[in-house]
Amino acid sequence: MNRLLEICADSIGSAQAAWRGGADRLELCQGLDEGGVTPSYGYVKAAVQLPNIRKNVLIRPRGGDFIYTPAEAQVMIDDIRVMKQLGVDGVVIGALNTKGEIDLPLVEQMIAAADGMEVTFHRAFDMCVNPSEALEQLITLGCHRVLTSGCAATALAGVERLKGFVQQAQGRISIMPGCGVKSCNAAEILSLCGATEIHASARAGVESASEYRLAGVEMGAAGRDEYYRMETSADEVRGIKTAISAL
């Protein structure tokens, strides 16, 4: 049985590293420190040029919850259309209403905008009030997969619920475990829950090449080190791929 590895990459450097490491698919995004948001046009245009790897794009206009205003909804629909024009293989979407249910009208609109592209429903699924009911709704809507941690802090912690989702799905939709996935636990997660694809960021710390450094000035959150960042590691990608391929 072929196991697939998807890497969420929030920069062109990370996308290139995932490609070198042998990932099967990219989830192109930016802002992973806030759960990921829609990436830039230029980044997606560059990543689409990477050969022999599928590219899906996260459609999320901001961090925070998954309840969107009409203006935000229109932004997502327009972004989906732009990504289709760029030639990506699929989009990663999600939206909820105030009761913790899937926002069916908005999700239907986004799927329509995708116009035949592959559709993944992201981890908004883990915030649903009734995930089992939500899973049936996503199957009916025609989504291809669900990215989920099993409604837990990590995929390993949620592995029993992930197993239940796989059994409920019965091949009608793919269940893709994600969150906290590493080379040391990816094979265990897949073995325990029965899924056939898995999602990871495979990131490692990268020190800035800057020789001049100004202390005490942050561009983002207070206390952030502006001369250190996280980026996908080709070696970690290779390690995860090797582990799951051995199953």
N, C-alpha and C positions, 0 to 999 in steps of 0.2 A: 504494500500500500504506500502510495506516494504522499509524504507529508510536506506541506508548503510553509515557508517562512515569509511573513510580511514584516517589513521594517518601517516604522514611522520615522521619517527623516525631516528635520526642520531647517535644513540648509542644503545648498548644493554640495558642499563638502560632505555632509552626512549621506546624501543620496549617492554620491560617487563611492563612498566607503561601503555602503550597503551593496552596491552593484559589484564592487571588487570582492566582497566577502561571499558572494554567491546567493544573496537573497532572491526569492522568487517574485516578490512584488514589493513595491514601495507605496507607503501612504505618505504623500507629500503634504507637509503642513509647516506651520511656523508657530513659535510661542509655546513650546512644549511645557515650559514651567507653569503655564496656566491651563494646561490640558489640551493645548493645540488650537490654532485658528487657521483660517484660510491663508494659503501662501500667496506670494506675489506673482504677478504675471510673468515677470522676468525669470524667476526661479523655476516655475513650472515649464516655461518654454525651454530652458536649458536642460532640465531633467528629462523631458520627453525624448531628448536626443540619445539618452543612454540605451544601448541595444540589448535585446534579449531579456528584458525584465518588464513586467507589467507595472503600470503607474495608475494609482487611484489618488484622488485629491480630497482632502478634508474640506468640507463646506461648513464653516462655523464663523460667524461675523465678530464674535467677541468671546471672552472668557465668562465665567459665572454660570448661571443656570441655563436651562434649555427652553425657556419660555420667551418667545420672540414677538416683538411688535410688528405691525404690518410693514413698516419701513425696513426693519431687519429681515423680514421674510422676503421682501422684494430684492434686497441685496443678495441673499442666498440664491434665489432663482436666477438672477442675472449672472452671478459667479458660476453657477452650474453651466449656463449657456456658453460663457467665455471659455471654461475648461474643456467643454466639448469641442469648441473651435480649435483649441490648442492640440487636440488629438490624444487626450488621456484615455485610459481604458475604463475608468469608473469614478464614481464619487462616493464620499463617505458622509452621510447625513444623519440628522436626528433632531427631533423637536417634541416638546411635551406641553401639555396644558397645565393650568394651575392646580389640577387635582392629581397630578402625577401620572396621567394617562398619555399615551401617544397622541400628538396633535395630528389626527388623521387627515383633515383637510389640507394642512400645510405639507405634510409628508407626501400626500398624493400629488400636490402641485410640483414638488421637487422631483419626484420620480418622473412625472410628465416632462419636466424640463430636461431631465437626463436623456430622454428620447432614445432608449435602447442601450445606454451605457450600463455597466455593472453598478449595482447599488449595495453598499454596506450601511447598515444602521449602527452608529457608534455607541459609546458607553452611556449615552443618555438612557439606554435600555436598563442599565444598572440602577437608575433612579426611579424606575417605574413602580407604581403602587402594587401592580399585579403583573410581574414579569411573564408568567405562564400565559396569561391572556394576551399580553403584548406580543409574545412570540407568535401566537396564532394570527394576530392582526398583521404582523410583518410578513408572514407567509402569504396571506391573502393579498397583501399589497404588491407582492412580487419581488421583495428584497432578496438578494442573493446570499447575504450572510449577516450575522450579528457579531459585533465585537463586544465581549463581555468578560468581566472578572468573576462572574458568578455572583454578582451583587455583594462582593466582599472587598476588603482592602487590597488584596492581591489575588491573582488567578489561582495560586496554590492554596490559599486560604479558602477560596470558593469552589474548590474542585468537585465537591460532592454535588453542589447545585449545577455546576457546569455539566456534570455527567447526566443529571436529570434533564437539562435542556437538550443535550444531544439525543437522549432517548425520546423525548417529546418530539423533536424535529423529525426523526425518522427519515433523514435524507432530504426533506423538503426544503431545507435551508441549512446553510453551513453555520455551525457554532464555532467562533474563533476566540479562544482564550487570549486575554491580554492583561497587562499590568503586573509588573514585578517579574517578568519572564527573563531568565538568564540562561547562559549555557549550562549552568549547574542544575537547573530544575526544569528546563523545557521538556525534555523527554519524559520526566516523571508526570508532569501535568497532562501531556497528551495520553500517556499510558493509563492514567487514572480516570480520565473523563471520556476517552474515546473519540476526541476530536481529531481532525486530519490536517488542520492548519493552525498556526499560532502567530501571535503578534508581539513584537518587542521593539524597544528603541535601541538596545545594544550600545548604549553610550558610555564613554569614558572621558575623564577630564583632559583638557588641552590647555597648556600654558601659553599665554600670549607671547608673540615674538617681539613685542615692543621693548625697546631699550630704555625709553623715557617713560617714567611712571609717576603719576600725580596721585598722592594718597588723599583720602578724605572726600573725594567727589564720586558720587554714584550716578549712573544714568538711569537706573531702575529702582528696585526695592532697596531700602536702607540696609547697609551691611553687605551688599553684593560686591564681590570682587570683580571689577571690570577687566581684569587681566587674566581671567580664568573662565573657561566655558566648557560645556559638555557637548560632545560631538560623537556621532556613531563611529564605532571602532570596527574596522574590517575584520580584525582578529576575533572579536566577540561574535560578530555575525557568522563567521566561519565556524566558530565553536558551537553555536546554536544549531546551525545547519547540519554539522557533523553528528551532533547528538541525536537530533530527530530523525536523521536519515538512517541511523543504526537500528531503529525500532523495527 
